[in-house]
Amino acid sequence: MQAEQLKDLVIDALDDLKAVNTVALDVTGLTDVMDYLVITSGTSNRHVKSLADNVCLEAKKQGQRALGVEGEDAGEWVLVDFGDVVVHVMLPATRDFYDLERLWADLRNPEAK
């Protein structure tokens, strides 16, 4: 499966369980580690965990397995790594604190700081 198809599958899996404010960033050219970074929020720890679980389940149905999943115990921030696509599912407060969107925007346009 191509990275863009996997990204779309991830977004659909997140939408299925009502993820909040999902953003997909194309980070090709900024890093060799991944092509897409998907960031979304859940409304509670349980919702964050469920979103991450659904992403893994739907990907598995298409023959894609996560290389790693981190943070499921706490549920404030779960990272799902598919290699070309990395998914961050966070509580809104955690997302605001780390502000990954701004971090990657700064990398894309360093003069804008």
Backbone torsions as a table, in degrees:
resi	resn	phi	psi	omega
1	MET	NA	133.8	178.1
2	GLN	-71.2	156.7	-177.2
3	ALA	-59.2	-40.7	-178.7
4	GLU	-66.6	-38.5	176.6
5	GLN	-64.8	-40.7	178.1
6	LEU	-64.9	-41.7	176.9
7	LYS	-59.0	-45.2	179.7
8	ASP	-64.3	-39.6	176.9
9	LEU	-61.0	-44.1	178.9
10	VAL	-60.5	-46.8	-178.4
11	ILE	-63.6	-41.1	177.4
12	ASP	-62.7	-41.6	179.0
13	ALA	-64.3	-37.0	177.5
14	LEU	-69.6	-43.1	179.1
15	ASP	-62.4	-35.0	-179.9
16	ASP	-56.8	-33.3	-178.5
17	LEU	-108.5	22.0	172.2
18	LYS	63.9	46.0	173.1
19	ALA	-61.1	153.9	-175.6
20	VAL	-109.2	129.6	171.4
21	ASN	56.0	55.5	179.7
22	THR	-76.9	133.0	179.5
23	VAL	-129.8	134.2	174.6
24	ALA	-115.1	121.1	-179.1
25	LEU	-106.7	127.6	174.2
26	ASP	-83.4	111.0	-176.2
27	VAL	-110.4	15.5	175.0
28	THR	-62.0	140.1	-176.7
29	GLY	89.9	-19.3	177.7
30	LEU	-98.1	-25.4	-178.2
31	THR	-153.9	150.8	174.7
32	ASP	-92.0	-3.4	-173.9
33	VAL	-79.0	-35.1	-176.2
34	MET	-152.6	165.5	175.4
35	ASP	-102.8	-35.5	-178.2
36	TYR	-131.6	142.6	174.9
37	LEU	-119.6	118.5	178.9
38	VAL	-108.1	126.8	-178.4
39	ILE	-124.3	132.2	179.5
40	THR	-149.3	169.9	179.1
41	SER	-123.8	150.8	171.1
42	GLY	-115.0	161.9	-174.4
43	THR	-89.0	-12.2	179.1
44	SER	-156.4	169.6	177.0
45	ASN	-57.4	-43.2	179.8
46	ARG	-63.5	-40.5	179.1
47	HIS	-65.8	-42.1	177.6
48	VAL	-58.1	-47.8	179.5
49	LYS	-62.7	-42.9	-179.6
50	SER	-64.0	-39.8	177.7
51	LEU	-61.5	-48.1	179.5
52	ALA	-62.7	-41.8	178.5
53	ASP	-62.0	-41.3	-179.0
54	ASN	-66.9	-37.9	175.7
55	VAL	-59.1	-47.0	179.9
56	CYS	-63.9	-42.0	-178.8
57	LEU	-64.3	-48.0	-178.6
58	GLU	-67.0	-37.1	176.9
59	ALA	-65.5	-42.0	179.6
60	LYS	-61.3	-38.0	177.2
61	LYS	-59.9	-26.4	180.0
62	GLN	-99.8	12.0	176.9
63	GLY	82.0	15.0	179.6
64	GLN	-108.9	125.8	178.2
65	ARG	-112.7	142.4	176.8
66	ALA	-67.7	138.9	175.4
67	LEU	-73.7	-28.0	179.4
68	GLY	-168.4	152.0	176.3
69	VAL	-134.6	127.1	-178.8
70	GLU	-127.3	144.7	171.5
71	GLY	93.1	7.2	-177.9
72	GLU	-64.8	-29.1	-177.8
73	ASP	-61.9	-48.8	-177.2
74	ALA	-81.5	-40.4	178.5
75	GLY	79.1	7.5	175.3
76	GLU	-82.3	-31.7	-178.2
77	TRP	-153.8	115.0	176.9
78	VAL	-114.0	128.4	177.3
79	LEU	-107.5	128.9	176.8
80	VAL	-119.0	119.4	-175.3
81	ASP	-107.5	115.3	175.1
82	PHE	-105.7	11.2	-177.6
83	GLY	89.2	-86.1	-179.2
84	ASP	-72.3	-21.9	179.9
85	VAL	-128.5	127.1	176.9
86	VAL	-118.5	131.5	-174.9
87	VAL	-114.2	129.9	174.9
88	HIS	-115.7	118.1	176.2
89	VAL	-113.0	120.5	-171.9
90	MET	-135.9	156.3	166.0
91	LEU	-68.1	150.7	-178.3
92	PRO	-55.5	-41.0	-179.6
93	ALA	-64.6	-39.9	178.3
94	THR	-66.9	-41.9	178.9
95	ARG	-62.9	-43.9	178.3
96	ASP	-62.6	-41.5	-177.6
97	PHE	-63.1	-47.6	-176.1
98	TYR	-84.3	-25.7	173.2
99	ASP	44.9	55.4	-178.0
100	LEU	-60.8	-33.4	178.3
101	GLU	-58.9	-44.5	179.7
102	ARG	-67.5	-40.6	179.6
103	LEU	-57.3	-48.5	-179.7
104	TRP	-70.9	-32.3	175.8
105	ALA	-64.9	-39.2	177.5
106	ASP	-63.6	-36.5	177.7
107	LEU	-67.7	-35.8	-179.6
108	ARG	-71.4	-34.3	-175.9
109	ASN	-138.0	76.4	-173.7
110	PRO	-63.7	-23.0	179.8
111	GLU	-72.2	-16.9	-175.5
112	ALA	-80.7	-2.8	-177.9
113	LYS	-64.4	NA	NA
